[in-house]
Amino acid sequence: MTPTPSTGTGTHRAPAKTAPSRPVGRRFTDRNWIGGSLGWVWLVIVMVPLYWLVITSFKTSANYFITNPLLPPSDLTFENYQLVVENDFIRYFMNSVIVTVGAIIPATLISFMAAYAIVRGAGNRFLKTINGIFLLGLAIPLQAVIIPVYLIIIKMELYDTLQAIILPSIAFAIPLSVLVLGNFIRDVPKELFESMRMDGATEWGTMWRLAFPLTRPALVTVIIYNAVGIWNGYLLPLILTQSPDQATIPLALASFQSEFGVNVPAVAASVTLTTVPIVLLYAIGRRQLVSGLTAGFSK
């Protein structure tokens, strides 16, 4: 006998078909091919000038004008680097180091303390006014105030000294540094500040023991950004210095230009040596730099 279906009130349903599960990873067709292609194009645009700069520094001045500029030299020569060193490159290099370090350290410390005070005293009208003045500094380019800066340096009797470059560099590095550090400090949970206060820490101790370590990515960001600008600065050394003893590396490049032409391979060798400290600085702090750029402007 064949079994008869049940006539009870309960009904039997066939098991529902489950949809095929999608792979955990992104599908091959979901990749952003346009963004990836544009990224590779931008990489080529950035790397080609650097490649040309390095291979040109190993060419002689005569071979540079008769060979393909993108082909590596057939005979490597270090004459250009020797010429750069013999033309007081070490002195210009040390001047740039003194100016950059002498401006970065005070600018970073002042900006951090100002940003902390602005964030922690959000309801203070005086601090709001100071913050507005800092933001106003972002809208004033250096070229617009170079004459007043020149006159101030003359009145202070600092003309043709490295201090004449350091002081304006500090002033122009503070506005953006305060903005980045202030936005980053706002991301620190208020409960941490309250916990430090309950433990008996003063506002000064809270700033250096809590806020300072937590804002390290933002500090690295402003240090690298300002260091690149000051290291490559040309206008301030040109206007505020006169003697070769106070010249920085950007001004030293003019020594390879004569009345009848420019020694391009020597200039390429000088620029290659100039970029080495910036590349090393970026390689050391690149993780903190990316974190500071993303988190510092998250709000």
C-alpha positions in Angstrom: 0.0 0.0 0.0 1.1 3.5 -0.8 1.1 5.9 2.1 -1.6 8.6 2.0 -0.8 12.2 2.7 -1.7 13.4 6.2 -5.1 15.3 6.4 -4.3 17.0 9.7 -4.3 20.7 10.2 -0.5 21.0 10.0 0.9 21.7 6.6 4.2 20.5 5.3 6.3 23.1 3.3 9.1 22.4 1.1 12.4 23.8 2.3 13.1 27.2 0.8 15.9 27.5 -1.6 18.8 29.5 -0.2 20.5 32.0 -2.4 24.1 31.2 -3.3 26.4 32.9 -0.9 28.6 35.6 -2.3 32.4 35.4 -1.7 33.7 37.3 1.2 36.2 39.3 -0.8 35.3 41.9 -3.4 34.3 40.6 -6.8 36.6 41.1 -9.7 34.0 43.2 -11.5 33.6 45.5 -8.4 37.1 46.9 -8.6 37.5 50.6 -9.3 39.3 50.3 -12.6 39.0 54.1 -13.3 40.5 55.1 -10.0 43.2 52.5 -10.3 44.1 53.7 -13.8 44.2 57.3 -12.7 46.4 56.3 -9.8 48.9 54.7 -12.1 48.8 57.7 -14.4 49.5 60.0 -11.5 52.4 57.8 -10.4 54.0 58.0 -13.8 53.5 61.8 -13.8 55.3 62.0 -10.5 58.1 59.5 -11.1 59.2 60.6 -14.6 60.6 64.0 -13.4 62.4 62.3 -10.5 63.8 59.7 -12.8 65.0 62.4 -15.2 66.5 64.4 -12.3 68.6 61.4 -11.0 69.9 60.2 -14.4 70.7 63.8 -15.5 72.9 64.3 -12.4 75.2 61.5 -13.6 75.6 63.0 -17.1 78.3 65.4 -18.3 77.2 68.8 -19.5 78.2 68.0 -23.1 76.4 64.6 -23.2 73.2 66.1 -21.7 72.5 68.2 -24.9 73.3 65.5 -27.4 71.6 62.4 -25.8 68.0 61.5 -25.2 67.0 63.1 -21.8 65.1 60.0 -20.7 67.9 57.5 -21.5 70.4 56.6 -18.7 73.9 57.8 -19.3 76.3 55.4 -21.1 79.2 56.5 -18.8 78.3 57.3 -15.2 80.2 60.3 -13.8 80.3 61.8 -10.3 81.8 65.1 -11.5 78.6 67.0 -11.0 78.4 65.9 -7.3 82.0 66.8 -6.8 81.4 70.2 -8.4 78.4 70.8 -6.1 80.4 69.9 -2.9 83.3 72.1 -4.0 81.0 75.1 -4.4 80.3 75.3 -0.6 77.2 73.0 -0.8 77.9 71.9 2.8 77.7 75.4 4.1 74.4 76.1 2.2 73.1 72.7 3.4 73.9 73.5 7.1 72.2 77.0 6.7 69.1 75.3 5.4 69.2 72.8 8.3 69.5 75.6 10.9 66.7 77.6 9.4 64.4 74.6 9.1 65.0 73.2 12.5 65.1 76.6 14.1 61.7 77.4 12.7 59.9 74.0 13.0 60.5 73.4 16.7 59.2 76.7 18.0 56.3 76.8 15.5 55.2 73.3 16.4 55.3 73.9 20.2 53.6 77.3 19.9 50.9 75.9 17.6 50.3 72.9 19.9 49.8 75.0 23.0 47.6 77.5 21.1 45.5 74.7 19.6 45.1 73.0 23.0 44.0 76.3 24.7 41.5 77.1 21.9 39.9 73.6 22.1 39.8 73.4 25.9 38.6 77.0 26.3 35.9 76.8 23.6 33.6 79.3 25.4 36.3 82.0 25.9 35.7 85.0 23.7 39.4 86.0 23.8 40.4 82.5 22.6 37.8 82.7 19.8 39.3 86.0 18.7 42.8 84.5 18.7 41.6 81.5 16.7 40.0 83.9 14.1 43.3 85.7 13.8 45.1 82.4 13.2 42.6 81.4 10.5 43.0 84.9 9.0 46.7 84.1 8.6 45.8 81.3 6.1 44.3 83.9 3.7 47.4 86.1 3.7 50.1 85.0 1.3 53.8 85.6 1.9 54.1 87.7 -1.2 51.6 90.2 0.1 53.5 91.0 3.3 57.1 90.6 2.2 57.7 94.4 2.2 56.4 94.9 5.8 58.4 91.9 6.9 61.5 93.4 5.3 61.0 96.7 7.1 60.5 94.9 10.4 63.6 92.9 10.0 65.6 96.1 9.2 64.2 97.8 12.3 65.2 94.8 14.4 68.7 94.9 12.9 68.5 91.2 11.8 69.0 91.7 8.1 71.4 89.3 6.5 71.2 86.8 9.3 69.6 83.4 9.6 67.3 84.8 12.3 65.8 87.0 9.7 64.5 83.9 7.8 63.6 81.9 10.9 61.2 84.4 12.6 58.9 85.0 9.5 59.0 81.2 8.8 57.7 80.6 12.3 54.9 83.1 11.9 53.7 81.7 8.6 53.9 78.1 9.8 51.6 78.7 12.9 48.1 79.2 11.3 47.9 75.9 9.4 49.5 74.1 12.3 46.9 75.4 14.8 44.1 74.3 12.4 45.4 70.8 12.0 46.3 70.3 15.7 43.1 71.8 16.9 40.9 69.5 14.8 42.9 66.6 16.0 42.7 67.5 19.7 38.9 67.8 19.3 38.8 64.1 18.4 40.3 63.2 21.8 37.4 61.9 24.0 36.5 64.4 26.8 36.3 61.5 29.3 40.1 61.3 29.1 40.5 64.9 30.1 38.0 64.5 32.9 39.7 61.4 34.2 43.1 63.2 34.3 41.4 66.1 36.2 39.9 63.7 38.7 43.3 62.2 39.3 44.6 65.6 40.3 46.5 66.6 37.1 46.8 70.2 36.3 45.8 71.7 32.9 49.5 72.0 32.0 50.2 68.4 33.0 47.1 67.2 31.1 48.3 69.0 28.0 51.8 67.4 27.9 51.0 64.0 29.4 47.7 63.3 27.6 47.1 65.5 24.6 50.7 65.7 23.4 51.2 61.8 23.0 47.8 61.4 21.5 48.3 64.0 18.8 51.6 62.6 17.6 50.2 61.8 14.0 49.1 65.4 13.7 52.4 66.7 15.0 54.3 64.7 12.5 52.0 66.0 9.8 52.6 69.7 10.5 56.3 69.0 11.0 56.7 67.4 7.6 54.5 69.9 5.8 56.1 73.0 7.3 59.6 71.5 6.9 59.1 71.0 3.2 57.9 74.6 2.7 60.7 76.1 4.8 63.4 73.9 3.2 62.4 74.9 -0.3 61.7 78.5 0.6 63.2 81.0 -1.9 61.6 84.4 -1.4 62.5 85.0 2.3 66.2 84.1 1.8 66.3 86.2 -1.4 64.9 89.3 0.2 66.2 89.1 3.8 69.8 87.9 3.1 72.6 89.3 1.0 76.0 87.6 1.7 76.8 84.1 0.4 77.6 83.0 4.0 73.9 83.3 4.9 72.5 81.7 1.7 70.4 78.6 1.8 70.2 75.8 -0.8 67.5 77.3 -3.1 69.7 80.4 -3.5 72.8 78.2 -4.0 71.3 76.8 -7.2 71.9 80.1 -8.8 75.6 79.6 -8.5 75.5 77.1 -11.3 74.0 79.7 -13.7 76.5 81.7 -15.8 76.0 84.5 -18.2 76.0 82.2 -21.2 74.1 79.2 -19.9 73.1 76.8 -17.1 75.0 73.7 -16.0 71.9 71.5 -15.9 73.6 68.3 -14.7 75.1 70.2 -11.8 71.8 71.7 -10.9 70.2 68.2 -11.0 72.9 66.9 -8.7 72.3 69.7 -6.3 68.6 69.2 -6.3 69.0 65.4 -5.8 71.1 66.0 -2.7 68.6 68.6 -1.5 65.7 66.2 -1.7 67.4 63.4 0.3 66.6 64.8 3.8 62.9 65.4 2.8 62.6 61.9 1.4 64.1 60.4 4.6 61.8 62.5 6.8 58.8 61.3 4.9 59.9 57.7 5.0 60.3 57.8 8.7 57.0 59.5 9.5 54.8 58.5 6.5 52.3 56.5 8.7 51.8 59.3 11.1 51.5 61.7 8.2 48.7 59.8 6.5 46.9 59.3 9.9 47.2 63.0 10.7 45.9 64.1 7.3 42.9 61.9 7.5 42.0 62.2 11.2 43.0 65.9 11.5 40.4 66.9 8.9 37.7 64.4 9.8 35.4 67.0 11.3 
